[in-house]
Amino acid sequence: MLRTSDSSQLVGEIYLFDTLAGGAGYSSQIGEELTEVLEKDVRGILSTCPDVCERSCYSCLRHYGNQFYHSELDRTLGLALLDYALHDKLPALNNIPRQRDGLRPLGRMLELSGHLVSFSGDAPMSVSKGGISLQVGSIHGLYSNKSKREHPLVITHGASAEIINEFLLSRNLPAVHRMISEKFPC
């Protein structure tokens, strides 16, 4: 999605094609009803899973043809992208309970490496060690790094705040642990 240079209109491209040689015409039919298909069918697939999986499974998004991308498939991220594409709506920045839930595994890792971790107060997670205190929050994967400056935690705590991309947090916890640990003296 890109904003056009001369307006605030969002512009995105979706490429639809038939997989059969010569095509059966399905892609042009869907193209004529694309908004309805996205709002009804795609939203339905992304918002509910028969097996109530966390990101993706064979009951909702996974199949043999996308096996190389299984680790990257995420229904909730896809739903957020759909809301942004169709309605210019981004997830809220100040959802502290959701942030705390996502930060708990990181908190456990930090505690194991000698950090004092707290999930109370005005920050989603507070981390301290060696006289240094850091307020940690997270930001949805659809936000750019520039958006971290707009996070309520940064506005409140300034330089003592660290904002982590939730996509990275959910997929590379050791890297996030290392990034936070490097903020503290040995």
N, C-alpha and C positions, 0 to 999 in steps of 0.2 A: 504494500500500500504506500503510495506516495501522494503528497499534496502537490497539486499543480502549482507552478511558479506564479501564475497570475491570479490565483483564487485560493480559497480555503477548501475547495472541493477535493475529496479523496478519489484517487484513481487507482484501480487495481485491475489485474488481468487474470483471467482464468482460461486455461486452454482445455477444451473438451475435444475428444477424438474417439472414433470407433476403433476397436482393436481388430475387427474383422477386415480382411482384405476387401477393398471397395466400399466398406462401411455399410451399415444397415440404416443409417439416418437417425440413430438415436441421439447423437450429440446435438444435431441441429434442433431436434424436438425439445430436448432439455434446455437448450439455449433460449428458446422462446419462452420458457416457463422458469427460468433460472432462479429468480427471486423467490417464487413459491417453493421450488424444490429445496433451496437453501433454508428458508424459514421453517418449513414443515418437516421434510424428510431428513436433511442433514442435521438440523437442530435435534430432532428426535434420536438419531443415532448417537450424537455426541452427548446428549444430556442424560440418557439412561442406558444402562447395560443390564441385560438379563442376569448376569452373574455378579453384578454390583462390584466390578473391579475398580481399582484405584486409577489406572491410566488407560490400559487397553488389554484386551484378551481376545480369544478366538470367538467369543460370543458377540463381540461388538466390532472392533476394528481390524484385528489381525486375521490374515489369511496367508496361504502359501505364496502368493504373488508379491506380498510386501514383507517377507520374512527378514530381509536385510535391514529393515527399518523398525522392527518391533521395539527396540529399546528407545526409539525416539517418538513413537506414537503416544499421544496424550489427549484423551477426550476433553478434559477440562481446559487445557491450553487451546485446543481446537475450537471449543465453544466460545472462549474469550476472544479468539481471533475472528470468529464469525460475528460476534456482537460488535466488534470494532469495525469490521468491514461493512456491515449492513447498517449500523446505527451510530457509528463514531463513538462508541461507549467503551471505556477502559475500566478494569477492575479498580475498586477503591484502594487508596493508599493507606488508609488508617484502620484497617481491619486487624486490630491487635490479637484477638483470639485465633484467627487464621494464621497470622504470622507466628504466634507462639507454638501452635501445633507443628508447623513446618520446621521450626528451629529446635524442637526438643531433641531430635537425634544428634544435632551438632552440640547442643548443651551437654549431653551425656558423654560425647567424645572429649569435649573440653574439660569436663570434670575428671575424666580418667587421666588427663595429662596435667592435672594439678591446678586447674583454674577454678575459681569460685563462681558459680552460675546461679542466677536468680531469675524466676519468671513472674515476679511481682513488680508493682510500681507502674510508672507511666511508659516504660519501654517494653517491647515484646520480650527481650532478654537482656540481662545485664551480666557482664563478664568482668571479673577482676583478678589481678595477680600482681604481686610485687608492687603494690601501691598505685597501680594504674587501673582505671575503670573505663570500660567501653560499653556503650549502649548499642545493642545489635537489633536490627530490624530487617525485614525482607521486602522485596519489591517484585511484583509479578513479571514474568518473563517477557511480556509484551512491551514493557517500558524500556526506554533507552537508558544508557548510563547517565545522560544529562538529566534525566528525570529524577535521579537520586537526590539532587539538590532540593527538589520540591517535596520530598518525603517529610511528613510531620516530625519524625524523630530527628532529622537533620536540622529542621527549623528550630526545634526545641533545644537540642543538645550540641549543635554545631560540630566541631572537630572531634568531639568524643563519641560521635555516632558512626556506626558502620552499617551500610545497607548492602544486603546480599541479594543477588538475582535468584529467584526461587527455582528457575529452571536449572541453574548450576547447583544450587543447594540440594535439589532432589536427585541429581544425577552424578555428582562428583563430590561427595561429602568429604573425602580426605583432602581434596584441594581447598575446599572452604575452611576446613579445620586448620590447615597450614597457613592460609591467608590470615585468619584471626589470630593464631598463635604467634605469628611474626610481629604483631602489634605490641607484644609484651616482652619485657626483658627476660633473659634466660634464667 
